[in-house]
Amino acid sequence: MSDARALVFDLDDTLYPYRQFLSSGFRAVASAVEREHGVSSALALRTLWHARTGNSRGREVQHLCGVLDLPAAIAPALVALIRDHVPTLRLPDRSRRMLQALRPGWRLGILTNGTPEVQARKVAALGIAPFVDTVVFARACGDGRGKPASDGFQRVLEHLHTPAGSSVFVGDDAVADIEGAAGVGMRTIHLVRGRRTADAGLSPACCDATVTTLLRVPEVAGRLLVGGGTHVV
């Protein structure tokens, strides 16, 4: 169909907050250290979140082991537990409503970075597959680099049978999502939820529109494909 148009979304921190996955993983770790090492799961959970919001961001498990005097040798297994556990996630109502509103007039896809097996478990836990036409794992495409490499973007457009010029990408990462999508000729919407759109350098020059809520996406995406210029909304 010559009038086909597509909207493609990033997953983490775009269609749902990544904090949900992290919270689920932290609970799995807290339960494991209580079961295997006799440490209170509540204390372990507080310690992990303290590390996340402090100077140990990205090394939460190592911080946990150090503070609670757990063997450092167990850290790799606990990190793997976060990565490999079956998460408990919930698709936000606003994401569900937006996808349902778009369904009649758009072909919909998800293009997500991360280890494909991990991302597949997130997709299953969110129950999001029925709301879109395709889900593509960027690191399963091409040489496995993931976004912003062009392979994943090209694959999702192939699945949607829609040319780049009739497609819009929505994501929160200025480089992986926005620059990557623009590089293959897609129009782009940068989601900056919770941040001031006036902040200098927030969106790259190739960004076509900036929004602070997904609920604006249907309107803005439609305007972009009928010749609308750059919008900050």
N, C-alpha and C positions, 0 to 999 in steps of 0.2 A: 504494500500500500504506500503510495507516494506521500500521504499525509500522516504516516506513522510518526510518533514522537515518543521519546523515552526519558524517564527520570531514573538515575542510578544513585544509590546512597552508599556511603560508608556505613559501617556498623557501630564500632565502639565509639562512645561519646558523640554519636550522631543520632542513631535510632534508639539507643538506650545508654544510660550512664555506665561507663566502665567500672565505676566504683561498686556497682552491684556484683560484678564478677570478682573483684578483689575482696569484697566482703564475704562472699561465698567461700572463696579460697582460704581466707583467714580463719573462718569458722572451722573449715576442715582441718587446718593446721592445729588450731586450739584444741579440737577434740582429740587429735592424734597425740599431742604431747600430754594431755591429761590421761589418756588411756595407757600410754606406753611409758610415761615418765613421772606420773603422779602430780603434775603441775595443774593447778586450777585452770580450767578452760577460760573462765572469765578474766583471770589475771593475764593469761597468754594473749587473749584477744585485745585487752587494753594496751598491752605492751606493743603488739604489732601496729595498732593504729597510732600510738604515740610515735613510733619510729616513722610511720608513713607521713605524719604531719611535721616531723622534725628534721634533723640533719641526716637521718638514716634512710631517707626515701630511696627505694630501689634495693635496699639491703635490710629489709624488715626482718627476714628470717634470721640473718646473721646477728642482728641486734637482739632478737628474742633469745637466741642461744647464749649470747654474752651476758645479758641482764639477768636471766633466770638460771644461769650456771648449768646449761644443758650442753652435752657434748657437741663440739663444733662439727664433728664428723656426720651428724645427722642433718645438717643444714641442706646439703644437696637433695636428699630425699624429701625434705619438707618443701623445698622450692618446686620439685617435680610434682608434689601433691597439689600445689596450687594450680600448676599448669594442666595436670591430667585429671583432676577431679571432675565429676559430673556436676555442673553448677546449678544453683537454684536462682533463676532469673525471672524477671517479669517485664514484658513489653509495656512501656508507659502508655497511658490512655491517649495522650496527644499524638504519639507515633501511630497508634492503631487507627485513630480517627483520620489522620492525614492520609495514610495509605488507602483507607477505604474510600475517602473522597476522591483520590486520584485514579482509582482503579478503572472507572468507565472510559476515561479519555487518554490514558497513558499506558505505555508498556513500562513495567517497573522491574528494577534489578538492584541487587546488592553486590558491591565489590569490596571485599574486606582483606586487610593484611593480617599477618600473624600465621602461626602454624596451622595448616588446614584442619588437622584433627581437632585442635583446640577450638577453632572458630566454628567448626561443624557442631560441636557440643553446645556452643553458645546459641547458634541458630535454632537447634532443636529445643533447648531450654526456653527460649523466648517464644517459640511457636510462631515464628514470623514467616516461614516459607509459604503458607497459603495466601499471604497478602502480596506476594511478588511473583514475577514470572520466572526469575532465575536468580541463583546465588552463585557467585564466582569467588573462589579463593585465589587471591592475587599471587601468592607464593607457589601455587600449583601451576602457574603459567610461565612459559618461556624458560629463562634460566633460574627462576625461583627467587629473584630479588624482591618481587612484590612491588607495590606502589612506591615511588612514582614512575617506575618503568612502564613502558607503553603496553606490554603484553596483556596484562589483566584488563586494561581498559578496552583494548581491541577485542578480547575474548567476550566480555560482557555485551559489547555492541553486536557482535556476531550472534550471540544467543538471543538478543532482542530483535534482530533483523531490522536494525535502525541505524542510519548513518550518523556519524559524529555531529554533523551540523544540525541535526534534528534532535539532539540529546542534551540533557542537562545533568551535571554531576553535583551532588550535595555532600559536603563533608566538613569536618572541623579542623583538619590538618592542612595548613597553608601550602606545604610542600608536597606531601604524599598525595593529597586529594586534589587540591586546586591546581597547582602547577602541573601535576601529572595528567589531569583531565584536559586542561587547556592545551597541553602538548600534543594531544591527538585530535584536537579540533572541537572538543565539546564545550558548551557553555558551562559556566560554573557559578555555584552559590556557596559562599563560605559561611558556615554556621559558627557564630561566636557567642553562643549562649552564655550568659553570665558575665560577659566582658563588654567594655565600652567600645562601640564601633568607631568612635572618634580617635581611639588610640593609634598613634602613628605607627605605621608598618604592620598593623594587625593583619591586613589582607594583602596578598601580593598584587602587583600591577595587572596581572593577567586575570584577576578575579572580576567577574561580571556583576555580581551582586553580593551583598552581605546582609544576613538576617540574624536576629537574636532568638528566634523561635521557629520551630518546624512548621507551625501553623501558617506562616507566611509563604511557605514554599510553593503551594499550588498557584497562587496568584503571581508570584514573582517569576516562577519558571515559565508560565504561560506568556508573560510579557516579554521575557527574553527571546522566545522563539518567534515573536512577531515583530522583531526589530527593536525591542527596547534596549536602551543603553545600560550603563552601570547604575545600580541602585544601592543605596545604603538605607535599610529599613529596620 
